[in-house]
Each structure stands twice: as structure tokens, then as C-alpha cells.
Amino acid sequence: NATAAGGQAAADLAAAFLCTLAHNAARHRLLKASGCVEVLLNILGKREGAVRINSACTIANLVGREEADSRLEEDPTIIEEVLEVLEAALDGKKIGGLNYTVWKMVQGIANLATIDANKQRIVDAGALPMLVRCLNERQHAWDKAVFWSAGALWNRAVDEGIRERHLAEPGATDAREE
């Protein structure tokens, strides 16, 4: 049992390390070629908590912009879980004893928001108020949070129904203009 626990700890650390690497687009081709997306998808389906969130964000950053890659869509709760972590990060709260960085969570959401099938699901999960908060509330690396939040809002605003929800969201128009 100690061996299994050691293996899980190694998987947790590896997922966190890959997540850190995947925030830099210059590393994406190497990471995809190494097969890490498939490994992380396997971890995603078997684990929960931080390793699951790190795996999802890494996958989103590596293949989230690829319309033909629907592997994260198949997970019934991952987008909602990532948004839960984003909300905790915005509120300065820990999840599972860990602090998460707002801009890093928003980057994953922005990459997922480029895929048409994800747009409505992201909105339905409550992303709009959080993305507006990212634009308005200063935090660590606020410039990055603003960049990715504006991108996520822009990617979803192409859809007519979602655009109407954007316009109705309190503060959204002012925040985007700012």
C-alpha cells in the first residue's frame, strides 16, 4: 500500500509539473509529442482533487484550442470542477489545502472556450460572473488574468445566445471596454 501511495504522490507531482510547463506555448509541441496528453487523460479518469485539476488544465492548454479534440468534453464534470477552483482562487480560498492561481485557471477556461461544444457548458456552469471578476479585481499577475479572461469572453461571444448573456451580465460590458 505504501508503494501505491508513493505512485500516487509521484503522479500528483508529475501532473503539477506538466501543468506548469503547459502554461508556455513554446513547450506544447514537445509535451504533445511525449504522449503526456494521453497519460493525463488516464489520470483524469481515475483520480480526483488537485491532480485532476492540474491534468485538466494541462490538457486544455495543450489541445483545448483544437476543435477536433473532444476528449475533455467526454468528462461530465471537469469544466464545472475547474470553475469551482477558479472561484476559490478569486475568493482567496484554498481547495484541498492548496492555493490556485487565477490566471492559470482562466488560461485553461479560455482554451476550452474556443471549442463550440464547450461554450454553452462553460456559460451554464457560471463562468461569466467569474470572468468579469477576473477583469475587475486585481490579483497576482493581473495582466495575465485580464488577457485570458478577455480571450475567454471573446471566444464565447461569437455565439448569439451567449452574447446576449454577456450583455446582460452586470459589469461585463464596462469591464471589457476597460
CORWOWO-V798822 format. One line per field, one symbol per residue. ss: DSSP state (a for helix, b for strand, c for the rest). phi: phi as a letter, one per 20 degrees, with the letter a starting at -180 (. if undefined). burial: b if it has 9 or more other ideal C-beta (glycine too) atoms within 8 Angstrom, else e. A space follows every 50 residues. Layout:
ss=???
phi=???
burial=???
//
This chain:
ss=caaaaaaaaaaaaaaaaaaaaaccaaaaaaaaaccaaaaaaaaaaaccca aaaaaaaaaaaaaccccccccccccccaaaaaaaaaaaaaccccbccbcc caaaaaaaaaaacccaaaaaaaaaccaaaaaaaaaacccccaaaaaaaaa aaaaaaaccaaaaaaaaacccaaaaaac
phi=.ffffffffffffffffffffffdffefffffffnffffffffgfdccng fffffffffgfecfeegeedffffffcffffffffgffffemdeclmded egffffgfffffffegfegfffffenfgffffggfedfbglggfffgfff fffffefffgffgffffefgnfffffff
burial=eeeeeeebeebbeebbebbebbeeeebbeebbeeebbeebbebbeebeeb bbbbbbbbbbbbbbeeeebebbbebeebbebbbbbbbbbbeeeebeeeeb bbbbbbbbbbbbbbbeebbbbbbebebbebbbbbbeeeeebbebbbbbbb bbbebbbebeebbebbeebeebeebbee
//
